[in-house]
Amino acid sequence: MGYAKERGKLEQLATKMKTINTYDEKNLVILVDGHEKYSHTVRILKNKEPKTFEELYKVELQNVKDGRKALKESETDELRQNNFLVYKNALLTALEKTIQATLDSL
């Protein structure tokens, strides 16, 4: 089963996420929007092919959520910047693994 449409969305998100590196409100909005779009897309994929995407939905999406939670709980600017990067990297990892899963399922 082909997943070109979903893979295209994920690839665009990954490209966008790679460009942000510093914590500020604008970049946070971009990251949260990317998180929501990833969540929606991986849910669609899981519903289409649970065997392939269920683990990504459970594990990778949870890692992204954990990164967001850590960012929200940050008390200092330095910690906020570090957790912002953790959140971003968790999202990038999830995107890359999901893109690879769509390619492997061809």
N, C-alpha and C positions, 0 to 999 in steps of 0.2 A: 504494500500500500504506500503511495507517495504522500509526502507531507511537505511539498514545495512551498505552499502558501504559508504554513506555520513556520517553516524553517526560514523563509524570507523575513518574516516579522522578527524572529529571534536574532537573525544576523544583523538586522538594522538596529535592534536594541543593543546588541553587543558593541557595535561600532560606536553608538552614541555614548555608552557607558565608559568606554575606554578613554574618552576625551576629558572626563572630569576627574580631578585629583584633589581638589581642596574643598573643605567644608565651607559652605555659605548657603544662604536660603535658596538661591537660584539652583545651585547644584543639588541641594537636598530635594527640591521639587522634581528635578529631572530623575534622580535616583528612585524616589518613591513612585513616580509615574512608571518607570521601567519595571519596578517590582510588581506593580499592579498588572501591567501588561504581560509580564512573564507568568504571573500566577494564572491569569485568564487563559493564556495560550497552553500552558502545561496541563491545565484542567481539561481543555478541549482534547488534547492529545491523549490524556489518560482515559477519557471517556471513549475515544475511538479505539484505542489499543492498550487496554489495561496491563497486559503482560509486559509490554515494552516500557511503558511510561509511569507505571504505578510507583516504582521505587524512586524515580526522580521527583514525582509529586510529593511523596512522603518525606524523603530525606533532604533533597536539595532545597525544596521550598521551605522546609523547616529551618535549614541553615540560614537562608536569607532572612526569614522572620526573626531568628535569634540575633542576627547582625543589626537589624532595625531596632530591636528592643534594647540592645546594648547601647546603640547610639542615643536613643531617647533617654536612657538612664545616665548618660555621661554628665559629669558635674563640672569639669574643667575644659577649657578650650583645647588643651593638648590631648586630653582623653577623647574629646568629641572628634577631633581630627583623626586620631588613630582608629576610633570605632567607625567613623565614616568610611575609611579605607577598608576596614574589615567587612562592612556592609557591602560596599562596592565590589570587593573581590569575591564575596560569597555569591553575589548576583552574577558576576561574570563567569564564575565557575559553573553555576547552575545553567546559565545560557549555553556555555560551551558543551557541557555534557548532554544537554537536551538536543542541541544541534547535531552532535555526533550520533545520538540515538536515532534521530530522524534519518541520517545518512545510512546508518547500519541496518535500518529496517527496510531498505529498498530491495 
